[in-house]
Amino acid sequence: MSALGAEAGGAGAAGSGRRGEGAADLARVVGGRVRVRRRRRGLSQAGLAALIGHERSTVCRWEAGARLPSLPSLLALAAALGCAPAELLPE
């Protein structure tokens, strides 16, 4: 988390309005990678959700970058999408 804190302005960022920007960027990157891989596998959001035991709306929120999947969900996503978990994360 320290890298995200540094990008968002460090410890004094709490009042600057920039605190969550790094996390929001991360959510958008992860969501985009999930969407691309899901489509490549020919899965609908509902189909992917069924494979990993979540609701379609949850997959939709991940893909939109509105939420980040938890670590267990990220591992399940990677397995269902046939990739390593690291492939869903930014470099």
C-alpha positions in Angstrom: 0.0 0.0 0.0 2.9 2.4 0.5 3.4 2.7 -3.3 -0.2 3.7 -3.7 0.1 6.1 -0.8 3.2 7.7 -2.4 1.4 8.1 -5.8 -1.6 9.7 -4.0 0.6 12.3 -2.3 1.9 10.4 0.8 0.7 10.7 4.3 -0.6 14.2 4.0 -3.0 13.3 1.2 -6.0 12.6 3.4 -7.3 16.1 3.0 -6.2 16.6 -0.6 -9.0 14.7 -2.3 -6.5 12.4 -4.1 -6.2 9.6 -1.6 -8.2 7.0 -3.5 -6.9 7.7 -7.0 -4.3 4.9 -7.0 -6.9 2.3 -5.9 -9.4 3.5 -8.5 -6.7 3.2 -11.2 -5.9 -0.3 -10.0 -9.6 -1.3 -10.1 -9.9 0.0 -13.7 -6.8 -1.9 -14.9 -7.9 -5.1 -13.2 -11.5 -4.7 -14.5 -10.3 -4.1 -18.0 -8.1 -7.2 -18.0 -10.9 -9.3 -16.6 -13.2 -8.1 -19.4 -10.7 -8.8 -22.2 -10.0 -12.3 -21.0 -13.7 -13.1 -20.3 -14.6 -12.0 -23.9 -11.7 -14.0 -25.3 -13.0 -17.1 -23.6 -16.5 -16.4 -25.0 -18.1 -16.0 -21.6 -20.9 -13.7 -20.6 -20.7 -11.9 -17.3 -23.3 -14.2 -16.0 -21.4 -17.3 -17.2 -18.2 -16.1 -15.5 -20.1 -15.3 -12.3 -21.6 -18.8 -12.2 -18.1 -20.3 -12.6 -16.7 -18.5 -9.6 -19.8 -18.4 -7.4 -20.6 -14.7 -7.6 -23.5 -12.6 -8.9 -23.4 -11.1 -12.4 -23.6 -7.7 -10.9 -20.4 -8.3 -9.0 -18.5 -9.2 -12.2 -20.1 -6.1 -13.8 -18.7 -3.9 -10.9 -15.3 -5.4 -11.2 -15.2 -4.9 -15.0 -16.4 -1.3 -14.6 -13.6 -0.6 -12.2 -16.0 0.3 -9.4 -14.7 -2.5 -7.1 -11.6 -4.6 -6.7 -12.0 -8.4 -6.3 -10.8 -9.8 -3.1 -7.7 -12.1 -3.2 -9.8 -15.3 -3.2 -12.0 -13.9 -5.9 -9.0 -12.8 -7.9 -7.6 -16.4 -7.7 -11.0 -17.8 -8.8 -11.2 -15.3 -11.7 -7.7 -16.3 -12.9 -8.5 -20.0 -12.7 -11.8 -19.5 -14.6 -10.1 -17.3 -17.2 -7.2 -19.7 -17.7 -4.5 -17.2 -16.7 -2.1 -16.5 -13.8 -3.4 -14.1 -11.2 -0.5 -11.8 -12.0 -1.8 -11.4 -15.5 -4.9 -9.6 -14.1 -2.8 -7.1 -12.2 -0.7 -4.2 -13.5 3.0 -4.6 -14.1 
